[in-house]
Amino acid sequence: MGTAVLGGLLGLALVAFGARILLRRRAPALIERSFRSAREAGCYHLLFGLAVLLFVAGARLPGARSGQATAVLAVALVGVAVVRFRPRGRRRDDE
């Protein structure tokens, strides 16, 4: 049970962090340098947080199919986050 709670808390923290970035339209400096925009940083963290929450919740649901379905959905969310919103590396100051 401890791992599920820790995973859930981590997922909630990522969702809250991503939502905060999206609402404020500003990310911390270290994170903002790694993404093209604050929107991309917020979406990246939000999708990863949702994926962690889905994965943890799916592991706790009864039945094999429900766990598999949520795991596939979580992997799809991570795929979207990595392909569409991945960090681009540090931007140079002269750009």
LUMLOLUM-296695 format. One record per residue: residue in three letters; y, x, z of N, C-alpha, C in turn. Coordinates in Angstrom, 3 decimals. Each point is the difference from the previous one (the first is absolute). Example, Ala and Ser with C-alpha at 12.3 -4.5 7.8 and 13.67 -1.06 7.14 Angstrom:
2
+------+----------+----------+----------+----------+----------+----------+----------+----------+----------+
| type |      n.v |      n.u |      n.w |     ca.v |     ca.u |     ca.w |      c.v |      c.u |      c.w |
+------+----------+----------+----------+----------+----------+----------+----------+----------+----------+
|  ALA |   -5.690 |   13.190 |    7.800 |    1.190 |   -0.890 |    0.000 |    1.200 |    0.900 |    0.000 |
|  SER |    1.050 |   -0.350 |   -0.720 |    1.190 |    0.820 |    0.060 |    1.090 |   -0.770 |    0.730 |
+------+----------+----------+----------+----------+----------+----------+----------+----------+----------+
This chain:
95
+------+----------+----------+----------+----------+----------+----------+----------+----------+----------+
| type |      n.v |      n.u |      n.w |     ca.v |     ca.u |     ca.w |      c.v |      c.u |      c.w |
+------+----------+----------+----------+----------+----------+----------+----------+----------+----------+
|  MET |   -1.205 |    0.824 |    0.000 |    1.205 |   -0.824 |    0.000 |    1.254 |    0.857 |    0.000 |
|  GLY |   -0.026 |    1.184 |    0.574 |    1.166 |    0.858 |    0.076 |    0.491 |    0.440 |   -1.367 |
|  THR |   -0.926 |    0.302 |   -0.910 |    0.385 |    0.430 |   -1.342 |    0.673 |   -1.131 |   -0.760 |
|  ALA |   -0.494 |   -1.212 |    0.153 |    0.603 |   -1.148 |   -0.672 |    1.415 |   -0.248 |    0.515 |
|  VAL |    0.197 |    0.117 |    1.277 |    1.330 |   -0.197 |    0.582 |    0.952 |    1.083 |   -0.490 |
|  LEU |   -0.454 |    1.239 |    0.002 |    0.828 |    1.103 |   -0.477 |    0.338 |   -0.169 |   -1.481 |
|  GLY |   -0.978 |   -0.374 |   -0.795 |    0.246 |   -0.248 |   -1.417 |    0.967 |   -1.142 |   -0.225 |
|  GLY |   -0.146 |   -1.072 |    0.777 |    0.914 |   -1.124 |   -0.104 |    1.422 |    0.373 |    0.375 |
|  LEU |    0.140 |    0.785 |    1.058 |    1.335 |    0.446 |    0.407 |    0.631 |    0.909 |   -1.051 |
|  LEU |   -0.809 |    0.872 |   -0.574 |    0.500 |    0.877 |   -1.059 |    0.442 |   -0.821 |   -1.211 |
|  GLY |   -0.807 |   -0.978 |   -0.378 |    0.361 |   -0.872 |   -1.111 |    1.277 |   -0.778 |    0.269 |
|  LEU |    0.121 |   -0.540 |    1.203 |    1.217 |   -0.727 |    0.365 |    1.226 |    0.906 |   -0.019 |
|  ALA |   -0.165 |    1.226 |    0.476 |    1.114 |    0.947 |   -0.008 |    0.437 |    0.317 |   -1.428 |
|  LEU |   -0.955 |    0.195 |   -0.901 |    0.343 |    0.279 |   -1.391 |    0.667 |   -1.203 |   -0.669 |
|  VAL |   -0.500 |   -1.190 |    0.277 |    0.611 |   -1.214 |   -0.559 |    1.434 |   -0.144 |    0.509 |
|  ALA |    0.196 |    0.193 |    1.296 |    1.339 |   -0.127 |    0.580 |    0.945 |    1.065 |   -0.563 |
|  PHE |   -0.494 |    1.222 |   -0.146 |    0.812 |    1.085 |   -0.540 |    0.387 |   -0.284 |   -1.450 |
|  GLY |   -0.966 |   -0.430 |   -0.802 |    0.285 |   -0.332 |   -1.393 |    0.970 |   -1.163 |   -0.127 |
|  ALA |   -0.182 |   -1.022 |    0.829 |    0.903 |   -1.152 |   -0.030 |    1.409 |    0.406 |    0.421 |
|  ARG |    0.096 |    0.864 |    0.988 |    1.313 |    0.476 |    0.451 |    0.719 |    0.754 |   -1.111 |
|  ILE |   -0.729 |    0.842 |   -0.711 |    0.600 |    0.733 |   -1.117 |    0.470 |   -0.976 |   -1.076 |
|  LEU |   -0.818 |   -0.981 |   -0.318 |    0.376 |   -0.967 |   -1.034 |    1.195 |   -0.854 |    0.415 |
|  LEU |    0.048 |   -0.413 |    1.248 |    1.100 |   -0.839 |    0.459 |    1.308 |    0.765 |    0.104 |
|  ARG |   -0.059 |    1.228 |    0.488 |    1.218 |    0.803 |    0.158 |    0.403 |    0.714 |   -1.281 |
|  ARG |   -0.930 |    0.078 |   -0.947 |    0.219 |    0.716 |   -1.257 |    0.350 |    1.460 |    0.228 |
|  ARG |   -0.569 |    0.548 |    1.059 |    0.232 |    1.402 |    0.334 |   -1.215 |    0.529 |    0.748 |
|  ALA |   -0.441 |    1.185 |   -0.402 |   -1.147 |    0.642 |    0.641 |    0.486 |    1.237 |    0.740 |
|  PRO |   -0.783 |    0.484 |    0.970 |    0.356 |    1.279 |    0.626 |    0.108 |    1.099 |   -1.064 |
|  ALA |    0.850 |    0.973 |    0.253 |    0.319 |    1.029 |   -1.000 |   -1.239 |    0.705 |   -0.536 |
|  LEU |   -0.911 |    0.374 |    0.865 |   -1.204 |    0.714 |   -0.437 |   -0.837 |   -0.846 |   -0.943 |
|  ILE |   -0.116 |   -1.274 |    0.279 |   -0.781 |   -0.893 |   -0.851 |    0.772 |   -0.337 |   -1.276 |
|  GLU |    1.291 |   -0.190 |    0.120 |    0.802 |   -0.365 |   -1.161 |   -0.006 |    1.097 |   -1.067 |
|  ARG |   -0.088 |    1.237 |    0.415 |   -0.057 |    1.100 |   -0.966 |   -1.301 |    0.012 |   -0.782 |
|  SER |   -1.046 |   -0.583 |    0.544 |   -1.311 |    0.023 |   -0.655 |   -0.209 |   -1.137 |   -0.989 |
|  PHE |    0.860 |   -0.988 |    0.015 |   -0.135 |   -1.159 |   -0.875 |    1.235 |   -0.117 |   -0.879 |
|  ARG |   -0.147 |   -0.700 |   -1.100 |    1.150 |   -0.213 |   -0.885 |    1.044 |   -0.905 |    0.620 |
|  SER |   -0.451 |   -0.980 |    0.784 |    0.934 |   -0.938 |    0.623 |   -0.563 |   -0.462 |    1.336 |
|  ALA |    0.878 |   -0.609 |    0.781 |   -0.442 |   -0.548 |    1.285 |   -0.961 |   -1.163 |   -0.218 |
|  ARG |    0.181 |   -0.744 |   -1.086 |   -0.899 |   -1.112 |   -0.302 |   -1.422 |    0.496 |   -0.211 |
|  GLU |   -0.160 |    1.092 |   -0.743 |   -1.338 |    0.554 |   -0.221 |   -0.618 |    0.486 |    1.307 |
|  ALA |    0.799 |    0.628 |    0.847 |   -0.509 |    0.467 |    1.296 |   -0.442 |   -1.174 |    0.860 |
|  GLY |    0.795 |   -1.062 |    0.020 |   -0.350 |   -1.173 |    0.797 |   -1.249 |   -0.687 |   -0.498 |
|  CYS |   -0.107 |   -0.160 |   -1.316 |   -1.191 |   -0.640 |   -0.572 |   -1.251 |    0.828 |    0.255 |
|  TYR |    0.118 |    1.306 |   -0.119 |   -1.128 |    0.899 |    0.227 |   -0.541 |   -0.168 |    1.421 |
|  HIS |    0.874 |    0.065 |    0.974 |   -0.438 |   -0.118 |    1.390 |   -0.473 |   -1.407 |    0.330 |
|  LEU |    0.667 |   -0.994 |   -0.555 |   -0.403 |   -1.388 |    0.240 |   -1.394 |   -0.275 |   -0.556 |
|  LEU |   -0.266 |    0.436 |   -1.217 |   -1.321 |   -0.227 |   -0.594 |   -1.099 |    0.748 |    0.751 |
|  PHE |    0.270 |    1.229 |    0.404 |   -0.993 |    0.734 |    0.774 |   -0.267 |   -0.680 |    1.340 |
|  GLY |    1.039 |   -0.490 |    0.659 |   -0.181 |   -0.706 |    1.268 |   -0.804 |   -1.276 |   -0.162 |
|  LEU |    0.299 |   -0.760 |   -1.046 |   -0.780 |   -1.216 |   -0.260 |   -1.456 |    0.325 |   -0.300 |
|  ALA |   -0.227 |    1.080 |   -0.733 |   -1.375 |    0.403 |   -0.311 |   -0.765 |    0.368 |    1.266 |
|  VAL |    0.636 |    0.724 |    0.897 |   -0.666 |    0.366 |    1.263 |   -0.299 |   -1.252 |    0.813 |
|  LEU |    0.957 |   -0.910 |    0.082 |   -0.230 |   -1.243 |    0.745 |   -1.138 |   -0.815 |   -0.605 |
|  LEU |   -0.022 |   -0.118 |   -1.316 |   -1.084 |   -0.738 |   -0.658 |   -1.353 |    0.653 |    0.256 |
|  PHE |   -0.043 |    1.300 |   -0.097 |   -1.252 |    0.714 |    0.195 |   -0.523 |   -0.188 |    1.427 |
|  VAL |    0.883 |    0.124 |    0.970 |   -0.402 |   -0.171 |    1.405 |   -0.415 |   -1.443 |    0.264 |
|  ALA |    0.779 |   -0.956 |   -0.502 |   -0.338 |   -1.404 |    0.217 |   -1.301 |   -0.362 |   -0.701 |
|  GLY |   -0.212 |    0.516 |   -1.188 |   -1.220 |   -0.281 |   -0.744 |   -1.238 |    0.532 |    0.685 |
|  ALA |    0.141 |    1.119 |    0.677 |   -1.136 |    0.564 |    0.729 |   -0.390 |   -0.863 |    1.189 |
|  ARG |    0.948 |   -0.758 |    0.509 |   -0.265 |   -0.853 |    1.169 |   -0.438 |   -1.418 |   -0.374 |
|  LEU |    0.142 |   -0.374 |   -1.274 |   -0.389 |   -1.349 |   -0.419 |   -1.517 |   -0.136 |   -0.063 |
|  PRO |   -0.525 |   -1.182 |    0.292 |   -1.446 |   -0.193 |   -0.098 |   -0.444 |   -0.074 |   -1.463 |
|  GLY |   -1.186 |    0.483 |   -0.259 |   -0.558 |   -0.059 |   -1.349 |    0.284 |    1.254 |   -0.798 |
|  ALA |   -0.954 |    0.352 |   -0.835 |    0.142 |    1.221 |   -0.795 |    0.994 |   -0.181 |   -1.139 |
|  ARG |    0.017 |   -1.155 |   -0.610 |    0.877 |   -0.227 |   -1.160 |    1.476 |    0.044 |    0.360 |
|  SER |    0.355 |   -0.523 |    1.159 |    1.410 |   -0.014 |    0.378 |    0.518 |    1.422 |    0.238 |
|  GLY |   -0.799 |    0.827 |    0.620 |    0.384 |    1.393 |    0.206 |    0.127 |    0.762 |   -1.305 |
|  GLN |   -0.938 |   -0.244 |   -0.917 |    0.059 |    0.657 |   -1.305 |    1.207 |   -0.461 |   -0.800 |
|  ALA |    0.285 |   -1.277 |    0.040 |    1.132 |   -0.530 |   -0.761 |    1.325 |    0.566 |    0.507 |
|  THR |    0.157 |    0.066 |    1.317 |    1.250 |    0.551 |    0.532 |    0.094 |    1.501 |   -0.260 |
|  ALA |   -1.116 |    0.693 |    0.000 |    0.019 |    1.431 |   -0.307 |    0.418 |    0.240 |   -1.453 |
|  VAL |   -0.504 |   -0.816 |   -0.913 |    0.385 |    0.129 |   -1.409 |    1.491 |   -0.301 |   -0.160 |
|  LEU |    0.484 |   -1.031 |    0.684 |    1.422 |   -0.325 |   -0.065 |    0.853 |    1.128 |    0.592 |
|  ALA |   -0.458 |    0.594 |    1.100 |    0.733 |    1.116 |    0.612 |    0.052 |    1.197 |   -0.940 |
|  VAL |   -1.103 |    0.307 |   -0.654 |   -0.020 |    1.111 |   -0.954 |    0.921 |   -0.294 |   -1.178 |
|  ALA |    0.060 |   -1.242 |   -0.437 |    0.904 |   -0.375 |   -1.091 |    1.460 |    0.200 |    0.413 |
|  LEU |    0.348 |   -0.372 |    1.227 |    1.364 |    0.210 |    0.483 |    0.355 |    1.483 |    0.065 |
|  VAL |   -0.934 |    0.803 |    0.465 |    0.228 |    1.446 |    0.042 |    0.151 |    0.549 |   -1.416 |
|  GLY |   -0.800 |   -0.515 |   -0.922 |    0.111 |    0.440 |   -1.388 |    1.369 |   -0.301 |   -0.579 |
|  VAL |    0.510 |   -1.196 |    0.258 |    1.337 |   -0.358 |   -0.483 |    1.046 |    0.908 |    0.644 |
|  ALA |   -0.128 |    0.244 |    1.294 |    0.968 |    0.842 |    0.694 |   -0.004 |    1.421 |   -0.558 |
|  VAL |   -1.181 |    0.544 |   -0.235 |   -0.092 |    1.387 |   -0.469 |    0.450 |    0.125 |   -1.451 |
|  VAL |   -0.373 |   -0.945 |   -0.841 |    0.340 |    0.107 |   -1.423 |    1.464 |   -0.361 |   -0.247 |
|  ARG |    0.475 |   -1.069 |    0.605 |    1.341 |   -0.490 |   -0.309 |    1.096 |    0.612 |    0.869 |
|  PHE |   -0.274 |    0.205 |    1.278 |    1.056 |    0.397 |    0.941 |   -0.225 |    1.359 |    0.644 |
|  ARG |   -0.843 |    0.842 |   -0.567 |   -0.338 |    1.266 |    0.645 |    1.225 |    0.895 |    0.143 |
|  PRO |   -0.023 |    0.888 |    0.990 |    1.094 |    0.962 |    0.148 |    0.060 |    0.923 |   -1.217 |
|  ARG |    1.175 |    0.329 |   -0.441 |    0.199 |    0.813 |   -1.194 |    0.298 |    1.452 |    0.321 |
|  GLY |    0.008 |    0.364 |    1.233 |    0.390 |    1.367 |    0.364 |    1.483 |    0.028 |    0.317 |
|  ARG |    0.419 |    1.110 |    0.502 |    1.406 |    0.118 |    0.406 |    0.921 |    0.061 |   -1.200 |
|  ARG |    1.101 |   -0.712 |    0.116 |    1.031 |    0.049 |   -1.035 |    0.874 |    1.219 |    0.234 |
|  ARG |    0.452 |    0.570 |   -1.071 |    0.930 |    1.134 |    0.138 |    1.390 |   -0.524 |    0.269 |
|  ASP |    0.798 |    0.789 |    0.663 |    1.360 |   -0.428 |    0.368 |    0.926 |   -0.129 |   -1.202 |
|  ASP |   -0.268 |    0.746 |   -1.096 |    0.900 |   -0.028 |   -1.141 |   -0.280 |   -1.166 |   -0.943 |
|  GLU |   -0.945 |   -0.870 |    0.323 |   -0.285 |   -1.159 |   -0.866 |    0.842 |   -1.182 |    0.381 |
+------+----------+----------+----------+----------+----------+----------+----------+----------+----------+
